Every structure is written in structure tokens, then in C-alpha cells.
Amino acid sequence: MATFTSRSKFLAGVVSTGFVCAALTPAVAEQQKASPPDFSSNQVGWISIGNDFIEVPGARPSLVRSDPAHPYVPNGTGAQPTYRIADLSNPNLKPWVKERMKKDNDEVLAGKIAFTPRSSCKPAGVPAFMSFGRFTPVFFVQSPEKVLIIFESDHQVRHVYLDVPHSENPKPSWYGESVGHYEGDTLVVDTVGLNDKTFVDNFRTPHTESLHVVERWKVIDGGKVLEVNIRVEDPEAFNEPWSAIQRYGRVQQAMKEEICAENNQHLFDYHIPVADKPDF
């Protein structure tokens, strides 16, 4: 396992107080010329620049997008907002995926609420976690052994364990098992063991437990932007692996407490999980 100079980082602007140094062999020192990227110090948060994933220039296959017959209209445009209706002509979708999404599209067009993890206060899973953060930021906590990625709303947390292999048979879960390592100025995160209860994007595209996601997090544009290059593979849901980009803008603010489910059923039933039966 490569060693490197590391800094302890804490939430809410707690500044690192010292450095832990280790002797490096010439080969390792050459590989670790750049310090690991700092995503967290000085009360830094990151707000996504748009909700939907960005196409990788020239990449194929293309991402799932809006049905041209039912264009998506977001809030704040002056026009009547709409829910996202997926274009099912995308050739990368397996037949069962198209069938399930068509049923969902038809129900939404007939008046059903297009439920999202954000509106339902449920875990988004990966890679849909990267579609969080349009109005509230994500924060990082970095240590030599682990990176936490925290979405401020509902304080949903991803745990990325550094410089360790995957478990042999990780039990499927909402955020799966994420292991990572630094490659120069980039944090590489490899995630498996995801359950099939989430979607991969805002168009409610389903997946299976075979889902495998690799992310590469890197600060660009002079520290103003955090860019994530995402590669998604699920041979049971997609004909080919696909890639996407998400970008976050830098904000200087401490993490706030925000409880997602509080009073969120006042107007509509968003299918928020409710403990309506005793456990004993």
C-alpha cells in the first residue's frame, strides 16, 4: 500500500493541526509527487451545476434523455413545470428496462407523481447520488483510511474505504461497498454491492444488483469546480457500459442541519418511509 503525506480534515471548518509524514521509497515518491486532493478544508461544500448528468464529448452510448414529445420543464422558468419522461428509443436499454420505464412513463403522464429519492427522502444510491445537490451542497471528510461524502439534506453519507480491496461477497445495500484510492490529484472510487431499489439517473432508469460504478473526482478550473467522471456497467440492464460527467461549484459555508422528511407529507404523499408499526 502506497503511503503519502496526509492531513486530517474535519467538518465545519476545523483546520488541520499537523502532518503525519512517512518515508517514501524513490518509486513511491515519484508516484506521489502531488499531495492528495483537498475537497474539504476551510468549510468547503459543493453544489451541483445542474441535476442531470452531462454527456462525455464523443462518448457512446448516449445517456437517457427526455422524450422529445414530452420535454422536461423545470421549476423557475415561467412555464408550467413537468416531470421527466424518458426517451425509450435509447438503444442501450435492455428490453425489460424499457418495459418498466414505459409503464412508469404512462403512469406519470396519467397523473402520478414522478417520485425521486430527493422528494421521497430515500437513499439515492450510486451514481444517482451525484444528481443530488442542486440547491444544497455535498461535503467531504477526508482521512488516511476513509473518505466520507455527505449530502447536506437528510445527511445521507457515503463511506469510501481507502487502499483496500472489495469484500469477497458484499451484501447488497443502498450505497453498496465503495473502495477508493488517490491517483495524483484524483480520488478514484469503485462501488459494487448495490441493491436494485434505486435508479441510476433522474429519468428513473432501473438497474440490477450487478451494477458497478467507477467515479473519478477531481478539482478543476482553479479550484472553483469539482468534476466527477462516472463509468456505469450493468450487463443485465444495459447493452454497453456508459459514461457521464457531473460538475459541482465550490461554496464556502458550514454544513447545516436539514431533516428531509419533516412535514414533507403536508401536501402530497411522496411515499416517504414511515415507521407506522411497532417493532416489538
C-alpha positions as CSV (number, residue, x, y, z in Angstrom):
1,M,0.0,0.0,0.0
2,A,1.4,3.3,-1.0
3,T,2.0,5.9,1.8
4,F,1.7,9.6,1.4
5,T,1.6,12.8,3.4
6,S,-1.9,13.2,4.7
7,R,-3.8,15.8,6.6
8,S,-6.7,15.2,9.0
9,K,-9.7,17.1,7.9
10,F,-12.8,17.8,9.9
11,L,-16.3,19.2,9.3
12,A,-17.4,22.8,9.9
13,G,-14.1,24.5,9.2
14,V,-11.9,22.7,11.7
15,V,-8.5,23.2,10.2
16,S,-5.8,20.6,10.2
17,T,-3.4,20.9,13.0
18,G,-0.4,18.9,11.8
19,F,1.1,16.5,9.3
20,V,1.9,12.8,9.5
21,C,4.9,12.1,7.5
22,A,6.2,8.8,6.2
23,A,9.4,7.9,4.5
24,L,8.9,7.1,0.8
25,T,10.9,4.9,-1.5
26,P,12.1,6.7,-4.7
27,A,9.5,4.9,-6.8
28,V,6.6,5.7,-4.4
29,A,7.8,9.3,-4.0
30,E,7.8,9.7,-7.8
31,Q,4.2,8.5,-7.9
32,Q,3.1,10.7,-5.1
33,K,4.6,14.0,-6.1
34,A,1.2,15.6,-5.8
35,S,-0.5,15.7,-2.5
36,P,-3.9,14.0,-2.3
37,P,-6.6,16.5,-3.4
38,D,-8.3,18.5,-0.7
39,F,-12.1,18.6,-1.1
40,S,-13.0,19.5,2.4
41,S,-11.0,22.1,4.4
42,N,-12.0,25.7,5.2
43,Q,-15.7,25.0,5.2
44,V,-15.9,24.0,1.6
45,G,-19.1,22.5,0.2
46,W,-20.0,21.6,-3.4
47,I,-23.3,22.4,-5.2
48,S,-24.1,20.5,-8.4
49,I,-24.2,22.6,-11.6
50,G,-27.5,21.2,-12.9
51,N,-29.2,18.0,-11.9
52,D,-28.9,15.8,-14.9
53,F,-25.6,14.1,-16.0
54,I,-23.5,15.7,-18.7
55,E,-22.7,13.8,-21.9
56,V,-19.0,12.9,-22.3
57,P,-18.0,14.5,-25.6
58,G,-17.8,11.9,-28.3
59,A,-18.7,9.1,-26.0
60,R,-21.1,6.3,-26.9
61,P,-23.7,5.1,-25.9
62,S,-25.6,8.2,-25.2
63,L,-27.4,8.9,-21.9
64,V,-31.1,8.6,-21.3
65,R,-32.7,11.9,-22.1
66,S,-36.2,13.4,-22.3
67,D,-38.8,12.1,-24.7
68,P,-39.0,14.8,-27.5
69,A,-42.8,14.5,-27.4
70,H,-42.8,15.4,-23.7
71,P,-39.9,17.8,-23.0
72,Y,-38.9,18.4,-19.4
73,V,-39.7,21.8,-18.0
74,P,-38.0,22.6,-14.6
75,N,-39.3,24.9,-11.9
76,G,-38.5,28.6,-12.2
77,T,-38.8,29.0,-16.0
78,G,-42.1,30.8,-16.0
79,A,-43.7,27.9,-17.8
80,Q,-45.7,25.0,-16.3
81,P,-43.2,22.6,-14.8
82,T,-43.3,18.9,-15.9
83,Y,-41.8,15.7,-14.7
84,R,-39.1,13.9,-16.7
85,I,-40.4,11.4,-19.3
86,A,-37.6,9.2,-20.6
87,D,-37.0,8.7,-24.3
88,L,-37.2,4.9,-24.6
89,S,-35.7,4.9,-28.1
90,N,-32.2,4.8,-26.4
91,P,-30.7,1.6,-27.9
92,N,-28.6,0.9,-24.8
93,L,-31.5,-0.1,-22.7
94,K,-32.4,-3.8,-22.3
95,P,-36.0,-4.8,-23.2
96,W,-37.1,-5.3,-19.6
97,V,-35.7,-1.8,-18.7
98,K,-37.7,-0.2,-21.5
99,E,-40.8,-2.1,-20.5
100,R,-40.6,-1.0,-16.9
101,M,-39.8,2.6,-17.8
102,K,-42.7,2.7,-20.3
103,K,-45.1,1.7,-17.5
104,D,-43.7,4.4,-15.3
105,N,-43.9,7.0,-18.1
106,D,-47.5,6.1,-18.8
107,E,-48.5,6.4,-15.1
108,V,-46.7,9.8,-14.8
109,L,-48.4,11.1,-17.9
110,A,-51.7,9.9,-16.5
111,G,-51.1,12.0,-13.3
112,K,-48.9,10.0,-11.0
113,I,-46.1,11.9,-9.2
114,A,-42.7,11.0,-10.6
115,F,-41.2,10.0,-7.3
116,T,-37.5,10.7,-6.9
117,P,-35.2,9.8,-3.9
118,R,-34.9,13.5,-3.1
119,S,-38.7,14.0,-2.8
120,S,-39.2,10.7,-1.0
121,C,-36.3,11.2,1.4
122,K,-34.8,7.8,0.4
123,P,-31.2,7.0,-0.4
124,A,-30.3,7.8,-4.0
125,G,-27.7,5.0,-4.5
126,V,-24.8,5.3,-6.9
127,P,-24.5,7.0,-9.4
128,A,-27.7,8.9,-8.7
129,F,-26.1,10.4,-5.5
130,M,-24.3,12.7,-7.9
131,S,-27.7,14.1,-9.1
132,F,-28.2,15.4,-5.5
133,G,-27.0,18.9,-4.5
134,R,-28.7,21.3,-6.9
135,F,-29.7,23.6,-4.1
136,T,-27.9,22.1,-1.1
137,P,-24.2,21.0,-1.1
138,V,-22.3,17.9,-0.5
139,F,-19.4,17.9,1.9
140,F,-16.3,15.7,2.3
141,V,-14.5,14.4,5.3
142,Q,-11.1,13.0,4.4
143,S,-8.7,10.9,6.5
144,P,-5.9,8.5,5.5
145,E,-8.2,5.5,5.9
146,K,-11.6,6.7,4.7
147,V,-13.4,9.5,2.8
148,L,-17.0,10.4,3.7
149,I,-19.2,12.1,1.1
150,I,-22.2,13.7,2.8
151,F,-25.3,15.3,1.2
152,E,-26.4,18.1,3.5
153,S,-30.2,17.4,3.1
154,D,-31.1,14.4,5.2
155,H,-27.3,14.0,5.9
156,Q,-27.0,11.0,3.6
157,V,-23.5,9.6,3.9
158,R,-21.3,7.5,1.5
159,H,-18.3,5.7,3.0
160,V,-15.3,5.2,0.8
161,Y,-12.6,3.0,2.3
162,L,-9.1,3.8,1.0
163,D,-6.4,1.4,-0.3
164,V,-8.3,-1.8,0.5
165,P,-9.8,-4.4,-1.8
166,H,-13.5,-5.2,-2.1
167,S,-15.1,-7.8,0.1
168,E,-15.5,-11.1,-1.5
169,N,-19.3,-11.1,-1.4
170,P,-20.6,-7.7,-0.2
171,K,-24.2,-7.8,0.9
172,P,-26.3,-5.5,-1.4
173,S,-27.2,-2.2,0.2
174,W,-28.5,1.3,-0.7
175,Y,-25.0,2.7,-1.2
176,G,-23.1,-0.5,-1.8
177,E,-19.4,-1.0,-0.9
178,S,-17.1,1.7,-2.1
179,V,-13.3,1.4,-2.0
180,G,-11.0,4.1,-3.3
181,H,-7.5,5.4,-3.8
182,Y,-5.8,8.5,-4.9
183,E,-4.2,8.9,-8.3
184,G,-2.3,12.1,-8.1
185,D,-4.9,14.9,-7.9
186,T,-7.8,12.5,-8.4
187,L,-9.9,10.4,-6.0
188,V,-10.9,7.1,-7.7
189,V,-14.0,5.4,-6.2
190,D,-15.1,1.9,-7.1
191,T,-18.6,0.8,-6.0
192,V,-20.2,-2.6,-6.1
193,G,-22.8,-4.4,-3.9
194,L,-25.6,-2.1,-4.7
195,N,-29.2,-3.2,-4.2
196,D,-31.8,-2.8,-7.0
197,K,-34.1,-0.4,-5.1
198,T,-32.6,2.8,-6.7
199,F,-32.4,4.4,-10.1
200,V,-29.2,5.4,-11.9
201,D,-30.5,8.8,-13.0
202,N,-33.3,11.3,-12.8
203,F,-35.2,9.6,-15.5
204,R,-36.0,6.7,-13.2
205,T,-33.8,4.2,-15.1
206,P,-33.6,0.9,-13.1
207,H,-30.7,-1.4,-12.7
208,T,-29.8,-4.8,-11.1
209,E,-27.5,-5.9,-8.3
210,S,-24.8,-6.4,-11.0
211,L,-24.4,-2.6,-11.1
212,H,-20.7,-1.5,-11.0
213,V,-19.8,2.2,-10.8
214,V,-16.4,3.9,-11.0
215,E,-16.0,7.6,-10.2
216,R,-13.0,9.9,-10.7
217,W,-13.3,13.1,-8.6
218,K,-11.0,16.0,-9.5
219,V,-10.9,19.7,-8.8
220,I,-10.6,21.8,-11.9
221,D,-10.9,25.4,-13.0
222,G,-8.5,26.8,-10.4
223,G,-10.3,25.1,-7.5
224,K,-13.8,26.5,-8.4
225,V,-15.2,23.3,-9.8
226,L,-15.3,19.7,-8.7
227,E,-15.7,17.3,-11.7
228,V,-16.7,13.7,-11.5
229,N,-16.2,11.3,-14.4
230,I,-18.6,8.4,-14.0
231,R,-18.5,4.9,-15.6
232,V,-21.5,2.7,-15.2
233,E,-21.6,-1.0,-16.0
234,D,-24.6,-3.4,-15.6
235,P,-24.7,-6.1,-18.3
236,E,-28.2,-7.1,-17.1
237,A,-29.7,-3.6,-17.6
238,F,-27.6,-2.0,-20.4
239,N,-26.1,-3.4,-23.6
240,E,-22.9,-1.5,-23.1
241,P,-21.2,0.4,-20.2
242,W,-21.8,4.1,-20.4
243,S,-20.1,7.2,-19.1
244,A,-21.2,10.6,-17.8
245,I,-19.9,13.7,-16.1
246,Q,-21.2,15.7,-13.2
247,R,-19.8,19.1,-12.0
248,Y,-20.1,20.9,-8.7
249,G,-19.5,24.5,-7.9
250,R,-17.5,25.5,-4.8
251,V,-19.2,27.2,-1.9
252,Q,-17.8,28.4,1.4
253,Q,-20.3,27.5,4.1
254,A,-20.6,25.2,7.1
255,M,-22.9,22.2,6.9
256,K,-26.4,22.9,8.1
257,E,-28.9,20.6,9.7
258,E,-31.7,19.8,7.3
259,I,-34.2,17.0,8.0
260,C,-35.7,15.9,4.7
261,A,-38.8,14.1,6.0
262,E,-40.0,16.8,8.4
263,N,-43.6,17.8,7.3
264,N,-42.9,16.7,3.8
265,Q,-46.3,14.9,3.6
266,H,-48.4,18.1,4.2
267,L,-49.5,18.5,0.6
268,F,-48.7,15.2,-1.1
269,D,-47.8,11.6,-0.2
270,Y,-44.3,11.3,-1.6
271,H,-44.0,7.7,-0.3
272,I,-41.7,8.7,2.4
273,P,-40.8,5.6,4.6
274,V,-42.8,5.7,7.8
275,A,-42.5,3.6,10.9
276,D,-46.2,3.1,11.3
277,K,-46.0,-0.3,13.0
278,P,-44.1,-1.1,16.3
279,D,-41.0,-3.2,16.1
280,F,-41.9,-5.2,19.1
